[in-house]
């Protein structure tokens, strides 16, 4: 007979192999008690992640097991796999005394957009003492409430903007932006907080205001934001520029030209601050005013900071319009020394060509980029070349590319998969292992349409992208971050 250690090794191997035939015997083994149950749970979870749904009900049931190690392994195993049938068990697990179990359960409730979880999540957000009242749990609850989007969460999320923990305030601000219908009624209170609130909390109130007014600006909020842009506080100016992008960018019927002109003038006074220039350039791209494209083209050609040039390239692809100067500027940028500029210029050509059908003039330069050392450059070039029927042989050769993002982009280009409509926004807060904001960190952001943006976090450690397609994103930090 095999020893316990040998049986444990067999269980681990079965999980590694993910063989569906092992599901029944492993489930039976849970009841026998011969082996470490958490190890059997881990193996069942591995099999479930190999597209065998049969272990999932058993794993969900184990969220209530009296053994903490079993609950933890069950929670780890079900992450990303549950459906609405697990909602009740997940609500219970969201109150688990163990933080890891709580966080996974709360994350699943958000992923499922579980409508009956709002009360439990609100409790996790607002509790102030006792087990389960840590800031990580509250922040996770805020994110889940935002994903669910229930308007009844508006007041608890507003209250969270008063909490001392910056990360929680930011998650609450982003969650308010995702409520449906939009919590426009909170605008007067948010405006008040921006004017008279504590200095360290005004910017989170501003971010929340921009979210609830996304695509629905009012004159007071617009003027307040412009005043902050024109002020001397750089961080306030950056957040205010982003707020203007959120409020005015998606607003089809708004006259954004007066605001764009004031952003242009502020950009002309920001030569000493590349971080602020990036924020202003990004906002101008979102506003999409015809008369400001010359400013963006000039920044792409001549700004001394490569990340500003990269942001300008990306911005020129945001709201494409016929312009004889943009196409040559983007093609020149394909030869820039910095990969961020090359990648973002290729992505901009892809976006403009989708509406104007003019990728063929760039095909030679884009084809050369298929051998670029940076995978983001290769991926964005591949997407653009997908609009040129003559580029199919070159794209087919990317099936052997070592980077999965490049292979995915080439496959999408060959299949001519249409991108989603720009109907969402991205807000990611990047922190170090101590929870401090990671400012100026270079990143690679893969969007749902397969395009990849290269950029850097702002002064608050934020990555923000307006008018993005709906779907999942992937963020990778570069340069050792």
N, C-alpha and C positions, 0 to 999 in steps of 0.2 A: 504494500500500500504506500502511496505517496505521502511524504511528510507534509506538515503544515506549510513549511517554507516553499516546498516544491509546488504545492497547490496555489500559494500566493503568486508564485512566478508564472504559473499557467494562467491565472486570472489576469495578471498584468499583460501577458502576451496576447490573450484574447481581446483585451481592450485595444491594444496597439494594432492588431490586425483588423479590428472592427468587423468581424465576421458575424453576419446576421444569425447564423445557425447557433451562436452561443447565447442568444437572448433568453431562450427558455431555461436552459440549465443554470445560467447566472441568476435569473429571477428566483428559481427554486433554491439556489444556494443561499440567498438572503435569509430564508426562513430556517435553514439548517443550523446556522450559528457556528459552522466549522471554521470559517475564515473571517478575517477582519472585514466587517460589513462595509466600511468606507472604501476598501479596495474594490469590492464587488460593485459598489455604487459607481466608482470611477470608471470601471470597465463598461458598465451599462451606459454611462454617459457618453463614452467614446463611441460606442456602437450607435447610439441615438444620433450623434453628430455625423455619422456616415449614412444618414437618410433612412434609418430604421426607426419609425415612430413608436414601436411597441413598448420600449422601456419608459416612455415619457410619463404615462399615468402613475407607474410605480415610483418614479423619481419625484414627481410632484407630491405624492403622498408622504414621501420621506422628509418633506420640509417640516413636518410636525413631529419627527422622531425625537425621543427624549435624549438621544446621544448627539452631542454637539458636533462631533467629527462627522457623523453621518449626515446631519443637516447641512453642514458646510459643503460636503462633497456633492450632495444632491443639488444644492443651490448652484454650485459651479457647473454641474452637469446640465442643468436645464437652461442656462443662460442662452437666449436667442432662439429657443426651441418651443416655448409654450404657446398655447392659443387661448381663446376666451374661456375654455373649460377649466383652466387653471386659476381663474381670477380669484375665486374665494380663498383658495389655499395661499395664493400670493399675498392677498390682503392680510391674512393672518401672519404670514412670514414677514411682512413689512413691520411688524411689531416685535420681531424676535429679539431677545436680549443680546444676541451676537450681532455686531455691526456688519460683518461680511455678509451674513445671511440677509440682514435688512437691506443692505445696499443692492444686492442682486435682485431681491424681490421687488424693490421699488423701481429699479431700472426696467425690469420686465413689465411692470404695470404701465410704465410710460411707453415702452415699445408697443404694447398692445392697445394703447389709448383706452384703457379700461374705464368705462364711464362710472362704474359703481365703486371705484377706488378713491374718488375725490375726498370723501370724508376722512378716510384713513391717512391719505397723503397730506391733507390739511393738518391733521393732528401731528404728523411727523414734522411738518414745517414749523408749526407754532409752539411745540412743547418746549418748556424752558428748564425743566429739572427732571432728574431721574434717569433710569436706564433708557437708552435710545434717543437721548436729547442732544446728541453731538452735532456739530456744524456740518459734518460730512453727510449725515442723514438728512438734515434740513435742506442742504443744497441739492441732494439727489431728489428729494420730494418736490422742490421747486421745479427742477427740470422735468420731472414726470408730469406735474400739473400743467406745465407749458405744452408738453406733447399731447396731453389729453385735450387741452384747450377749452375746458369748461369755464364759462363766465363766472360761475359761483366762486372760483378761486381768486377773483380779482382783489378783494379786500385783504385776505391773508397774505397775498403776494405783495401788495402795497405796504402792509405792515412790515414785511421782511426787509424793505428798503431802509428801515430804521435800525436794523441789526448792526452790531459793530464789525462783523466779519465781512471783509470786502468781497470774498469769493461768493458768499451767499447772496449779497446784494446784487451782484452781477447776474447770477443765475435767476434771481427773482425778476430783475429788469427784463431779461430775455424772455422769461416765461410770460410776463405780461404782454409782450409783443405778439405772442402766439395764441392768445385767447380769442375765441369766436363766439359771438360777435366781438369785434374789437372793443376794448374797455375805454372808449372815448370819453366817457363820463369822468374818468380819473384825470383828464388833462388839466383842469384848473388846480387840483391839488398838487399835481406834479410840477406845474409852473410855479406854484407857491414855494415848493421845496427847493426848486432851483434858485429862486431869488433869495430865500432867507434861511435855507437849511444849513446844516454843518458843512464845512468846506469839503470834508472827505466823503460826503454823501451826495453832493449836488450833481456830480457827473453821472452817478448811477440813476438818479432821478431823470437826468437829461436823456440817458440811453433808453429808459423806460418810456419817456414821453415820445421819443422818436418812434419807438415800436408801436405804441397805441395809435399814433397818428401816421403810421406808414402809408404813404400814398394819399393821405388826407390832411395836408398841412393846414394850420390856421395862421393868420398873420402875426399873432402875438408870439407863437412858438417860433416862427421863421425869423422874426426880427430879433428875438432873444438869442437864438442860435447864431445869427450873423454878428450880433454884438460880441459874443464870446469868441468867434473866429477872429474878429478884428482886434481883440484885446491882447494883452502881453503874456498871458498865461498859456504856455504852449500846450499843455495837456488838455486844458479846457478847449482850446482852439481845435485840437485834433478830434475830440469827442463831438464837438459842435459841428465840425465838417461832416463827420459820419452821420449825425442826426439830420442834417440838411439833405444828404444823399438818400437817407431812408424816407424822409417825408416827401421830398420833391421828385426824386428819381422815378418812382412808380406811378406818379400822378400824370395821367395822359392829358388832362385838360388844364394843367397848371402852367402859368407863365413863369418859368424858372430863370429867364434871362437876367432880371435884376440881381437875383442872388448869385448867379454864375459870374456876373461882372464883378461883384464884390469879392468873390472867392479869387478871381483872377488878380485883382489888385493886391489881395493879401499874399498871394503866391509870389508876386513881385517883390514883397518885403520879407521873404523867408529864405533868402540866400544863405543865411547862416545856419539853417536848421533843416537838414534833409528829411528828418522824420516828419516834420510838419508839412514839407513839400509833398511827401508821399500821400499824406491824408488829403491835402487839397486837390492833388491831381486825381486821386480816386473819386472824390466827390464831383469834380468836373466831369469825369467820365460818366457817372451815374446820371447827372442832370442832362447830359446829351444836347446841350445848346449848340446849334450849328456854329455860331460865331466864335466859340471857344476852342474849336478843334485845332486852330492854328497854334494856340498856346500849348496844347498837348503835343502837337507835332514838334514844336520847338524844344520842349522839354525832352522828348525822345531823342532828338538829334544832338542836343548840346548840354544837357545837365551833367554836372561833374560827378554826381553820385549814381552808380549803376542801378541801385534799387529804385531811385526816382525814375530813371529811364525805363526800367522794367514796368513800373506802375503806369507810366504814360503809355507804353505799348499795350498793356492790358486794357487801359481805359479807352483807347481808340477802337477797340473791338466791341465795346459795350453797346452802343446804339449807332449801328452802321448807317451812313448816309453817303450818297455819291459825293466824292471829293477827290479831285485829281491829285492833291498833294499827299493824301494819307497813304495810298498804296505804295508810292515810291519810298516814303519814309519807313514804312513797315518792312519793305524788302531790304533796305539798307540795314535796318536793325537786325535782320537775320544773320548778319556777319559781325555783330557786336562781340567784343571780347568776353563779356559776362554771359554765362548761360541763362541767367534769369531774363535778360533782355531778349535773347534769341528765342527762348521758349514762349514768352508772353507775346512776342511779335508773331510767331507762328500761330498761336492760339487766336490772336486778333485777326489774322488773315482767314483762318477757318471760320470765325464768326461772321466776318463781313462777307466772305464769299458765299455763305449759306443764303444770304438775302440778295446778293448782287451777282452771283454766278461768275466771279472773275478770278478764279484761282489759277487758271492756265498761265497767265503771265509770270507767276511766281514759281511755277513747277520746277524749274531748274534749280533755283536756290533751295527750295524745300526738299528736293530729292537729295541734294548734298547733305542736308541736315539729318537724313536717315542714318548716317554714320557718325553723328555727333556723339562725343563721349558722355553727355548728360542724357539720362533716360527721359526726362521731361521734354527736352528739345525734340528727341526722336518721336515721342508720343504725339506731341502737338503737330509736328510736321506731318505725321501719318494721317491724322484726322483731316488736316487741310487737303492733303493729296487725295483723300477719298472722294473729293469733288471733281477730280480730273480722271476721266476714264482711261487715259493713256498711262496713268501711274500704277495700274493694278499689278503688273509684274513686280515692280519695286516693292509694293506693299506686301505681296505674297511672300517675299523673301524675309520679311520681318517675323514670320511664324517661328523662326529659330532665334529671335532676339533673346538675350539672357534675362531681360527685365519683363516681368508679367504685365506691367502697365503698358509697355510698348506693344506687346503681343495683343493685349485687349484692344488698344486703340486701332491697331492694324486690322484686327478682326471686325471691329465696328465699322471702320472705313470701307472695308471690302463688302460688308453686308449692307452698307448704306442705311444704317440705323438712324432714324431721325432723332435729334436731341429733344429733350423736354422743353416746355415753355419756361422762360425765366420768371417763375412765380413764387420763389422762396428766398430766404436769406440764410447766411451762414454766420454764426457767432460762436467762436471757440476761445476760451480763456486758457492761456498757456502759463503754467506755474512750474517752479522747480520742485525738488523733493521736499523742501520745507514749506511749500505753499506760497512762496513769494512770486509775484508776476515776473515772467521772463521776457524782458523788453529786448527788442532788436535781434531776436533769434530768427535766423533764416529758416524758411520752411518750404515744403512742397505740398501743395493742396490739390488733390485729385477730386474733381467735381463729378456729379452724376452723369454728365454727358461724355466723360472720359478725358476732357481737357484738363491740363495741369497748369496751375499757376505757381510760379516761384516768387516769393516775396519775403517779408520780414515782419515780425510782430511789432505792434506799436508800443508807445511808451507805457501802456498799462498791460502789456503782454497779450493783447487781443489780436485775433484774426477775424476780420469781418469781410463779408462779401455780399453785396446786394444783388438783386435780380439773378439769382442762381436757379438752375433747374431743380425740381423736387427730387429727392432721393438721398442716398447715403454719400457721405464724403469721407475721404481719408487724409489725415494730416501727418506728415513726417517731418521731424525737425532735422536740420542739416548742421554741418560744421560742429559736430560733437555735442549739440544740445540734446 
